[in-house]
Amino acid sequence: MAALALVFNAFVWGVSWFPFRQIEAHGLHPVWTTFLVYVAIAGVIAVLRRSMWHMFVRHPGLVLLGLAAGLTNVGFNWAVTQGDVVRVVLLFYLMPLWSVLLAWMLLGERPTASALIRVALALVGVAVVLKTPEVDWPVPSSLPDWLGVAAGFCFAVTNILLRGLRHAPGESRALAMFAGCALVAGTTAITGTALGAMPAPPWTETGWWGWAAVLGTGFVFANICLQYGAARLAGNVTAVIMLSEVLFASVSSVALGAATMGAQIWLGGALIVIAAAWSAFARSPGDADDGPSALQKESP
């Protein structure tokens, strides 16, 4: 049951691109969608768990956690709505690279030989995915690509902060992450609309309301399943199961025409996933007895 719960969580995130695109078709930008969904969820949690707010005083790092989680979600949701879903998801899962670098800089954990090999695998995979005849260098060439990379980096920061905040109550971390998503998405959406970079929400258009309700409900149940499964399985097992998001995203997007899967994507994607799976089973000095912390977008 714990494994199935995690698979459901990965499924929700792997196919979340579809309702986001349906909502955008009705005129609501994905950043506005992210804001509206998360402000509703955060509001409910804030009311039901009012006692958790004082934890922000006891654990100031919760503020940084919220900001990192918010940047992760805004970047990911925006990218999968605008770009090739498979490319975005693969670029997002550059966890081995970012985790090694951040653990070295922030936690003082010097990379081992196996960690450097994982980084090399991930980088080769990215080069294979990004290199096309039209570009001279295998670097992100579009806004969705850059958003996917940036969201993956913020994802790694989120997990580093989760490790540092492992003694804070789980509910306070969840509130911080949901509230952070609402804050970052709201700030980005309002600023983008004011500058003319994003259209204002079509409040009189009701076609997107149902899809937004589906998306928000899916995120809530995915969060519950994540907490249930991650609390009952080892962190490395949780991380590997969550990589099934790549499978769900790939199958759904290719089937619905939102991505292409040529030999180049297969090869590069395989290298990235192998590096991520290997990283999940590699224990660092800070991992002992910490419980699950890997591959969690919106909930500890």
Stockholm file with secondary structure:
# STOCKHOLM 1.0

chainA/1-300         MAALALVFNAFVWGVSWFPFRQIEAHGLHPVWTTFLVYVAIAGVIAVLRRSMWHMFVRHPGLVLLGLAAGLTNVGFNWAVTQGDVVRVVLLFYLMPLWSVLLAWMLLGERPTASALIRVALALVGVAVVLKTPEVDWPVPSSLPDWLGVAAGFCFAVTNILLRGLRHAPGESRALAMFAGCALVAGTTAITGTALGAMPAPPWTETGWWGWAAVLGTGFVFANICLQYGAARLAGNVTAVIMLSEVLFASVSSVALGAATMGAQIWLGGALIVIAAAWSAFARSPGDADDGPSALQKESP
#=GR chainA/1-300 SS CHHHHHHHHHHHHHHTHHHHHHHHHTTCCHHHHHHHHHHHHHHHHHHHTGGGGGHHHHCTHHHHHHHHHHHHHHHHHHHHHHSCHHHHHHHHTCHHHHHHHHHHHHHCCCCCHHHHHHHHHHHHHHHHHHCCTTCSSCSCCSHHHHHHHHHHHHHHHHHHHHHHTTTSCHHHHHHHHHHHHHHHHHHHHHHHHHTTSSCCCCTTCCTTHHHHHHHHHHHHHHHHHHHHHHTTSCHHHHHHHHTHHHHHHHHHHHHTTSCCCCHHHHHHHHHHHHHHHHHHHCCCTTCTTCCCCSSCSSCC
#=GC SS_cons         CHHHHHHHHHHHHHHTHHHHHHHHHTTCCHHHHHHHHHHHHHHHHHHHTGGGGGHHHHCTHHHHHHHHHHHHHHHHHHHHHHSCHHHHHHHHTCHHHHHHHHHHHHHCCCCCHHHHHHHHHHHHHHHHHHCCTTCSSCSCCSHHHHHHHHHHHHHHHHHHHHHHTTTSCHHHHHHHHHHHHHHHHHHHHHHHHHTTSSCCCCTTCCTTHHHHHHHHHHHHHHHHHHHHHHTTSCHHHHHHHHTHHHHHHHHHHHHTTSCCCCHHHHHHHHHHHHHHHHHHHCCCTTCTTCCCCSSCSSCC
//
